[in-house]
Amino acid sequence: MDDNDLKKVLVNDEEQYSLWPDYLTVPAGWTDTGVSGSKDECLAYVKDVWTDMRPLSLRLQMDGNPAESR
């Protein structure tokens, strides 16, 4: 595998996930989860952890916690 093929998994404050090229700097608003590897490995991780596609603020609002939503 070429180093340019390596990906890392990022997450934002809304608990949304994204794959990012491993060699690039993490963009503002995103945090590196520490998971990296092939695209398939990263997608498998995201599939396991991102079980609710709604943004965090929407989940909090729908759960009746508007004070905690952003």
C-alpha positions as CSV (number, residue, x, y, z in Angstrom):
1,M,0.0,0.0,0.0
2,D,1.3,3.4,-1.0
3,D,1.6,5.9,1.9
4,N,-0.8,8.2,-0.1
5,D,-3.5,5.5,0.2
6,L,-3.4,5.6,4.1
7,K,-6.4,7.2,5.6
8,K,-7.2,8.4,9.1
9,V,-10.6,8.7,10.8
10,L,-11.6,12.2,12.0
11,V,-14.6,13.2,14.1
12,N,-16.1,16.7,14.6
13,D,-18.0,18.3,17.6
14,E,-21.3,17.0,16.2
15,E,-19.9,13.4,16.4
16,Q,-19.8,13.1,12.6
17,Y,-17.0,11.0,11.1
18,S,-14.9,11.5,8.0
19,L,-11.9,9.8,6.3
20,W,-8.9,12.0,5.6
21,P,-5.6,11.3,3.8
22,D,-3.1,10.4,6.5
23,Y,-0.4,12.7,5.2
24,L,-2.6,15.9,5.4
25,T,-3.0,18.1,8.5
26,V,-6.3,17.7,10.3
27,P,-8.6,20.6,9.3
28,A,-10.0,23.0,11.8
29,G,-13.1,21.7,13.6
30,W,-12.0,18.1,13.3
31,T,-10.2,15.8,15.7
32,D,-8.0,12.7,14.8
33,T,-9.6,9.6,16.5
34,G,-6.2,7.8,16.4
35,V,-7.5,5.3,13.9
36,S,-5.6,5.0,10.6
37,G,-5.1,2.4,7.9
38,S,-6.6,1.4,4.5
39,K,-9.8,2.9,3.4
40,D,-11.6,-0.4,4.1
41,E,-10.2,-0.6,7.6
42,C,-11.2,3.0,8.4
43,L,-14.7,2.5,6.9
44,A,-15.1,-0.6,9.1
45,Y,-14.3,1.4,12.2
46,V,-16.7,4.2,11.2
47,K,-19.4,1.6,10.6
48,D,-18.9,0.2,14.1
49,V,-18.9,3.6,16.0
50,W,-21.1,5.9,13.9
51,T,-24.4,4.2,14.7
52,D,-26.6,7.3,14.7
53,M,-26.2,9.5,11.7
54,R,-28.0,12.5,13.3
55,P,-25.7,15.3,14.5
56,L,-25.2,15.5,18.2
57,S,-27.1,18.7,18.6
58,L,-30.2,17.2,16.9
59,R,-30.0,14.1,19.0
60,L,-29.9,16.2,22.2
61,Q,-32.8,18.3,21.1
62,M,-34.9,15.3,20.1
63,D,-34.1,13.6,23.4
64,G,-35.5,16.6,25.3
65,N,-32.2,18.2,26.3
66,P,-32.3,21.6,24.4
67,A,-30.2,23.3,27.0
68,E,-27.3,20.9,26.1
69,S,-27.7,21.4,22.4
70,R,-25.4,23.8,20.6
